[in-house]
Amino acid sequence: MALGIMHQYLTIVDDGVEPIVPRTYLMAGKAAPGYWAAKMTIKLINNIASVINNDGRTHGMLKVAFVPDYRVSLAERIIPAADLSEQISTAGREASGTGNMKFAMNGALTIGTLDGANIEIRDAVGAENMFVFGLTSPEIEDLVARGAYRPREYYESDSRIGRVLDELASGRFSPGEPELFRWVRDVLLERDDYFVLADFASYLETQNQASREYAGRRSWTKKAILNVARIGRFSSDRTIREYAREIWHLEPSSVPAPSD
C-alpha cells in the first residue's frame, strides 16, 4: 500500500495528473519491540504521510494517516467509516484474518489478493462485488519452483516501479536522512520474498478500477449493500457450529426448560 500511495503522490505532483476521486488512506498497527523491519515500515508510512499532508499540491486530493496502537476500540470506530478495505497479503503467504470480514459486514468493498479469508468473501459476496488483483497461490508456487521470479526485471521494465523505488532511495520521503529507506529498495530488488513487484502493476490497475466504481455512486452503493447482505455466513454462531461439527466432533444437545 505504501508504494501505491507514493505512486499516486508522484503522479499528482510530478505528472500533474489528478486522481479519479480524492483518497484518504488510513493505516493502523503496531510492531513488536524487536521487529526492526516492522518499526521501519511504520516510520516509512509516517514519513510518507508527513510529505504528502504538508504538500499544498495534494490538498483536497490525497491524505494519509497512521493510527498508532491499533486495538479493538479503534477498530470499532475505523471499520464502519471505511469505504475500501485493503487486504493485500501475498496469495499463499500471509493468510488474512477476520478484519476483512468485519469491513465487508460494515459495507466496505474489499480490494485484495486471493489469500486467506478473501477467498471465502469472494465466494460469499461474488467476485463482481470486490476487487481482486495479483498472482494466485499456484502461480506464485510455479514461479518459485522454476526459479523464474526476478524482481529486477519488473523494476527495469515498468517505469512506475522504477520511479517509486528510486524515490525511496533518493531521500525524497526522508528529508535530512537520504539513506534511511534505501534498504527497502534493495530488499525488493534482491529478494522480494512476497512478490510485491510482481503484483504492483495489477494493484495499481485495480485501484484505478475501484476509483472509477466509486465515482459511479449507484454501482458502488449496490455492491456495498450486497456485501452486507451476503456476509452473514461469517457470523460467530455459524463458526462455532462448524468448529463443533468438523473439529471437535460434537453434537448439539437440548437443554430442558426449568420447571416451575
Steps between C-alpha positions, in 0.01 A plus 500: 500500500782740587652464153159556344450820698843622394410430138178697531685792661763506226229482235338811647806716570740390225261409220221748577235229480215533748352181649164373379362557849662649813655243732567486871715205600469391861742242637534363850713245677783434739841332495664264746789669686766291328348502151724758330351466151145547629601810695675643196194431288289701743765772483476497121121533507522794739766666282284454191208654690711797609621574147158465338295678765735800499508534123240755388489344154312199640244702696153358456631206299718283723549456873670232710475419870648231723313415820735359766428226752223334298248322722135395511374836625662670199373233261146568620538856372711442189324202342149652468652813341697321227394484135780277371667222698855419387577133565813469291707218648683291241292201393605192693744692718306685771151366554283802571291481813160623612551872448394475136175332606424785742562760231273319252232460767505878544468570127863557396598341170810282506805549281728205546679192378351152502647424840348369821151621582492716186419181311209426731375858465514470122298180516244664728453845347600431139823589321319785325440667836866527600830584329742212451856553380834324488640155450319197637667259740560233228653764272739609774594143585571437133734800487680374809531145366647623170718765663344738251433806716751777440375819667761719332337426164178662622698801621669539163189444286235700693579870540246530782690247709833653408394850601353397836803295599743766383317765704523272804875494457527871418389621842192680368295343777773533761623861487828532684551122501541408132612140566227417751276293269752382242486158665137459387602548139795264538291224661229524235752486215712220642248271672138619503386183676141626495485571124413866557640614166328216313161613633560876484369573149185297563454680832518844337261404222252353746522814717405704193209266441387553859523878456288489186241287679495741795443791264185320385328512836199292399713201403718531812198524728349188346820305556525623861144392573563156351813463714298566815213276389717202405762504776279342765663158462798638693296540818643356820199265531580329171871488581444335838262243348754419228788463749284277721402277211823480297776541758364398838244252359234610745126478456263764632290406800181651625472653841169428675301800604510565873198370687281740698 
